[in-house]
């Protein structure tokens, strides 16, 4: 499986890059990359359009595999691959992307930081709502629930997506049916295992735009966990609910869940308008309403949240230079402009819901392939590739004026979330510079 790459295609340039970036490729034989893809959406389009890349069917040898999580779980450990190949998931990515494991690792890492660096430093990890793993932590949850009567909680199945199985509640009796259905007696031991849920304190004061709730989808690309090397994409989007926010109706998913899979079933949903804003539009809105400093603070805190969540698992996830992962972070903003981490998706949706969404995801995936660099064009010293900014490279990456913020006494993640994404210009300059270096 996946033997050394062949060389082919002696023509100059990469057509896709030539169209958008200019004729910047080297004037020599380029590698032919054999790829497999288990998805039929935007990523397959991008792979087909990438010059020099050829799709492999069935059991043919491959160099690059954009696989799904099921393949990683079922086949990854039984498949031999050469050193040059790249696979789109880490083996135990679920340590960050499964809801209960993510919280377990964040809690564990926060305790470690408090023990080694003190409570003040540990408070910087208070960016996820209080959460309990059920049924194992049911009694701890009940104890916390009774301390705060009337508080709204949200129940989420740990291994489902697109809003399936989620419900809100304020009374313990509201989850009695759930507990009954998820309790096993001795005569059920041979049946399917109990489905785990997390009970999470609901953010009751979300930041609203037009009276509607939303969250942010942010893309992070991890190339290594040992050492940690992570990139963040400048583009992303805000996903809006279709109904004005209220706490008086906990059963209305169109009010409380921002998942596109949920919102597109709303009676008044308009597919031409969709339910998304670009991250740039959201940043402009916050800047206009609250000022540039507040917007910078919000997006800076979001960047810190991304880094700290990765640090919480960087010694847990099995690192392998043949693997990379594109994560989809879901971040909620509250009324005080504080970002909260809700969950991390191992396989963020790459299906486009509009022409604008297709353009964003196409550019995102093209830049993922630039960073993964199967063609071996990069030097490894780049801090930016297209729309991606390197935010952590075995330590904080500076923005040019250093990575340390003396006023905050903390590092500043090298992120430009929601800023202008002049990726075509950047790629043009990058590949022109690389070509001249190679020529010299």
Secondary structure, DSSP 4 states (H G I P E B T S, - for coil): ---PPEEE--SSS-HHHHHHT-S-S-SS-EEEEEEEES--SHHHHHHHHSTTEEE--TT---SEEE--HHHHHHTGGG----TT-EESS-TTTHHHHSHHHHHHHHHHHHHHHHHHH-HHHHGGG--S--EEEETTTHHHHHHHHHHSTT--EEEEETT--TTTT-EEESSGGGGHHHHHHT---GGGTTSPPPPPEEEEE--SSB--BTTB-EEEEEEEEEEEETTEEEEEEEEEEEEE-SS---SS-TT-HHHH---HHHHTTSTT--TTTTTEEEHHHHHHHHHHHH-HHHHHHHHHHHHHHHHHHHHTTTTTS---TTB-EEEEEEEEEBTTS-EEEEEEETT-----SSHHHHHHHHHHHHHHHHHHTTT----S--SEETTEEEEEESSBPP-SS-SEETTTTEE-----TTS---HHHHHHHHHHHHHHHHH-
